[in-house]
Amino acid sequence: MATKPATRPRASVSAFTQELFGRLPRADQRRWAHAYMEGLLTTPGKKTVRRLAATVSDSCTAPQSLHQFINASPWAWEPVRAELTRWVQRHTAPRAWTIGLAVVPKRGDRSCGVHRRFVPQAGRTLNCQVGVGAFLSTDTEDVPVDWRLLLPDQWSNDPALRRRARIPESTEHRSAEAQTLDLVESLPAAGQLAEVPVVADLDGYADTGEIVRALSSRGRHFVVAVPAALPVLAAPAPQPGPRSTRPELPSSQTILTVRQVLTRREAAAPHLVTVRTRRGEERTAHVLTGVVRLPDPEPGASRASRAAGHPPAHRVFAEWDPDTRRLGRTWITSLVNRPAGELLELAALHAGTADTVRQLEDDFGLRAFEGRSYPGWHHHMTLVSAAFAYSSLTTTRRIGN
């Protein structure tokens, strides 16, 4: 590979790439991983494989080699993402694991996982791929470290499509909630990150009640957005104490909605709290809260919901506008004893994942991926996430577009 002279020192990029990709089995894989990273960080404009190759190499075969590395080379992305997670953890002070979505519009029907679906953010039906991502969120950054690709039924049940996209036999159709839980299962469960809560807003994509039940049964702390119409049982406030020793609490057997639980408490003035934004500014907010249980799952519910059993009491909360008397986004959390202002700050972290996805699209080539295979998608998302992490968490910044 004839590499173009660098316009600035890149040793730190080399060290970063070596740390993440140094265990790839072949020297050519490690070399092209570094080249792809260099291209993502320094190529202005659209980041197609051809443009990336032109940035980092004078060789006429570089585009083919880069394409081969992303789409066909048999390297495992899971160990690389585990190294990325450890690297981000060392360079940040994480407040939450945030689950976000990357919706990538596509033409045609040949890209792995592409399907038509209504996208709430766009307000219309799109032909698209949908990635579910795990982000390490701090007070200032949301860094993607792991991904899952939603595979609708047609991609799971058609052997010809599976062979063409090189979908592993062990990979089956999984709902958004199942993919979310699979992501959570892969997150570190010990050390500094063990008590970091999971923050998720997947309303419109997943059964949020099932996610809450499953996270509760796994002992994961969480802050999850739920529909205001979610059925719940009102419960008395739990007493402070270790989660494992809290007694079972009786609840009302009357099914209510989250909205009803929150708004029936209006007579008692909402909490007036101070919330710190990511820009370091402070604002005041009115918050309504209540304590609830989820009803036992229906007989036809998934195995994960049934296995969760009778969940403990949780707290629901939402911002309240006293002038318009409107309820904001409604959330449920296992952090029943945290201050309401802290809960609002944790919930607000989710908005940052959408900003990160836009940066991945605009600056790091998320939408420029030209491959169609399942491994290719995961390879590309791994390198895009790594480039974002390096650019965001080091003093060396990318060249502007």
N, C-alpha and C positions, 0 to 999 in steps of 0.2 A: 504494500500500500504506500503510494507516494503522498506523504502528508504535506499540506501547505504550511509555510512558516506561520507560527502564531503571532498575532499582533500584540499580545500581552502575556505575561506569565500564566501558565495553566497548571502548574505543579499540584495545586490544591485540588483541582478537578481530577487529576490523575489519581491522587491519593483517595479521594472520595469514591471514584469509580472502582479502584482496586479493592477498597473495603467492601463494597456491595457485590461486585461481580468477580472478585478474585478467586472464588471457588468454582467458577465455571470450568468444566473439564478440559476444554481445548483452548490453546493459545489464540487461535483465530476468533473464537467467540469472545474472549476477553478484549481482544484488540478492537473488534467491531462494536462491542458494548461501549467502549470509551469513545469511539468515533461517533456513534449515535448520540451519546450524551453531549459531546462537543457540538454536534450539529443542532441539537435542540436548544442549547444555551446561546449559540452565536449566530444562527441563521436568521436574518430579518425576513419578515413577511411569512408567506405560507410555507409550512415545513413538510413538504413532500419528500419522499426518499431521495428523489433526484436532486432537489435543492440542498438537502442535508449533505449528500455525498459531494456536491460541488463545493460546499463550504470547507469540508475537512480534507479533501483529497483531489489530486490531479489525475488520478487513474481513471481510465474510461470504464473499468470494470467495477468501480466503487459502488455505483447505484445497484447493480445486480447483487453484489456482495452484501450490502446493507439490507436489501429486500430479502435475501436468503436468510440472514441472521434473524430478522424479525419474524418472518412467516414460516420458515421451514426448519431452521436449526433447532434440534431437540434439547433445549436447555430448560431446566425447571425454574419457574418464577417464584415459587413459594419461599425457598431459602433466601433469595434476594430481597423479597419483601420483609422477611423477618429481620435481616440485617438493616434494612431501611428503618424499620420500626425502632430498633435499638439505637440507631444513629440519631433519629429525631428525638427520642427520649433523652439522650445525653445532651442535646443542644437546646432543650426547651423545658418549660415547667408546665406539663399538661394539666388542664382542668377537666377535660372530658374526652371520651371517645364519641365522636359525632358521626352518625350515619347519614350520608348524603347520596344524591342521585346524579348521574350524568346521562342525560337524554340526548342522543346523537342522531339527528335526522339522516336518513340514507335514501339514496335512489335505488330502485330495483329491489330484488328479493334474494340476492345471493350472499350478502354479508351475513356472517354467523349471528343468529339470534334476532335478525331484523324482523319486525312485525308491525302491524298497524294497531295503534291504541290511542285512546283519548289521553292527552297530556294536560293535566290541570293548569300547569304554569303557562302553557301556550293557549289554553282555552279552546283547543281544537284537536282533531285526530291527526296523528303524524305517522309516517312510515319511519321507524327508528330502531336503534339499539338502546337498551337501558342497562346501565351499569350501576350496581349498588356498591358504594365505597365506604371504607372506614377511615376517618380522619382523626388525627391527634390534634385537639384544639387547645390553644393557649389563650391568654388575654389578647393576643394580637394576630395570631396565625391559625389557619386550619390546613394541616398538611396531610394529604392522602397517603396512606401506607398499605392499603389492601383493597381488592376489588372482587366482585362477583358479577357475572353476566347473566341476566335473565334469559332463560330459554323457554319460549312458549311451547305449547303442546306439539305444534307442527315440527319443531326442531328436535323434539325428544322422541317422537313416534315414527319418524320417517327415516329408515335405515340409509337411504341414498343421500339425504341431506346430511346426516350425521357423518357418513364417510367423506363426503365432499368437504365438509367444514372441519374434519379431523377432531370431532368431539369424542372425548374418551368414553369408553363403555361404562365406566363408573359414574359418569355425569348424567343425571336424569333431570327431567322437568322439576323445577323447584319454584315455589311461589316466592314473592318478594319477602314475605315474613320468614320463610324457611331460609332464604339466602341471607337475610339479616342475622338470623340466629346462627347460621354457619359462620358468618364473619365474627360474631361475638365469641363463638367457641374458639376461634383461632387467636383471639387477643390474649396477650399475656395475663395470667391469672395470679401472679405472685409479684412480690417486690413493690416498687413505687407505684406501678399502674394497677395494682389489685383493687384499690378502692376508688379509682377514677370512674365516675358514672358514665353510662351510655346515654347519649342524647339523640333522639330520633324524631323526625317529622315525616312519616311515610303515608299520611292520610291520602287516600285516593289510589294508592299502590298496594297497600298491604292491610291485613286484618290486625289493627293495632291492639285490640283486646287480646289476641293470641300472643302477640309479641310481649305484652305486659305480663301475662301469665307465665310465659316461658322464662323471661328474665327473672321474675320473682322466684320461680322454682330453682333457678341456677344460682341464686344468691347474689345476683348482679344488681348494684344500685343503678337507677335509671331515672331519666326525665323524658317522657314520651308524649308527643302530641296525640290527642284523641279527639274524635268528633264530639261536639257538644251534646249530641243525641245518644252517646254511648250509654247503655243500660248499666246501672251500678246499684249497690245497696249502701245506704248511709250507715256510718259507723261512728262510735264515739272516738275522741282523740286518744291515741295511745300514750302511755306514760313514757317519759324519757328512760332510756336504758339500752343495753346492748341488743342488737337486732335478734340475736339467737335466743335471748331469754325473755323477750316480750311475750306476755301471756296472750292466749287467744281471746279476742274481743267479740262480744255479741254484736250483731248488727240488726238493723231493721230488715224485715223480710219483704218490705214494699220496694218494688223495682222503681227506681227513679232514673232520670237522665243526669248527666254531669251538669248540664245547664240548670236543671231544677235544684240540684244540691247546692250549687253556687248562688243562684239568685234568691233562693228562699232565705239566705243568710243576710240579705240586703239590710234588714232592719238593724242588725249589728253593723256598725260602720266598717267599711273595708279597711284593710291595713294601708296606711300611708307609709311608703318605703322609699328609700333612696337607692337608685340603681346607677352603677358606674358603667358607662359605655366603653367600647373598645378604643375610642379616641381619648379616653381618660376624662371625659366629661361626666358630670353627674346630673341626673334628672330625678324628679319625684314621680311616683306612680301609685295608683290605687289598685290593690290586689284583693280579690275575693278568694277564699280558700274553704275547703271542706275535707272531711275524712270519709273514705268509702272503701268498700270491698267490691271486687268483681263477682257477679253471680257465677254459680257453678256452670261450666261449659255445657252447651247443648249436647244431646246424645250423638249427633252427627259431627261434632267438632273433631279437630285433628288430634292425632295421638299426643302431640306436644301439649296441647291445651288440657287433655284429660289427665296426662301425667303430672301436670302442675298441681292438681288437687285444689284444696280450699285455700286461696291466697290470703296473706295477712292484710291488715289495713294499710291503705295507701292514702296519699294526700292529692287532692285535685286543686288546681289553682288557675286563675286567669286574670289578666289585667282588666280593670273596669273603668269605663269613662263615665264619670258622674254627670257630665253635661248632656251627653247623648243617651246615657243609660244603656250603653252597648257593651257587650262582653267580647273581649279579645280572644285570641287563640287559647283553647283549653288544653291543659296538660295534666298528666298523672305522674306521680313520683313515689319512689320508695324512701326518699329522704324526708321523712315526715317531721323531723325535728330541726330542719334547716330553716333559717330566716327566709321570709317571703321574698325579700330583695335578692338574696343569693339565688333562689330558685328562678327568678325572672332573668338574672344574668346568665345562668346555665342554659335556660331555654333559648335565649337570644343568640347563643353561640351557633345554633343551627343555621341561622341566616348566612353565616360566614362561609359555609360549604358551597352555597350557590355562587358566592363571589369567587371562591377558589376555582370552581368548575369553569366560570367564565374566563379566568386567567389561563387555565389549562387550554381552553379553546383558542384564546386570542394570542397567547405568547408561547405556548409549548406544544402546539400541533395536535391537540386531542382529536380534532375533527379531520386532520389531514391523513389519517391512517388509510392506506389503500388496500390492505390485505382483507381477506374474507374468512380466514380460518379462526377457530377457537384459540389455539395456542398463539397465533399472531396477535389477536386482540389483547390477550393477557401480557404478552411480551411488550407490546407498545404501551399499555397502561402502566406497566412497571417502570419503564424508562421515563415516560412523561412525569410520573409521580416523583421519581428520583431527581429529575432535572428541576422540578418545582421546589423540592425540599432544599436542594443545594442553593438555588438562586435566592430563596426566601430566608435561609438561616445562616448564610455566610456573608462576608463583607464584599465578595466579588459579585457583581450584579450582571445580568444578561445585557447584551447589546439591544438597544431599542429597536422596535419594529419600524 
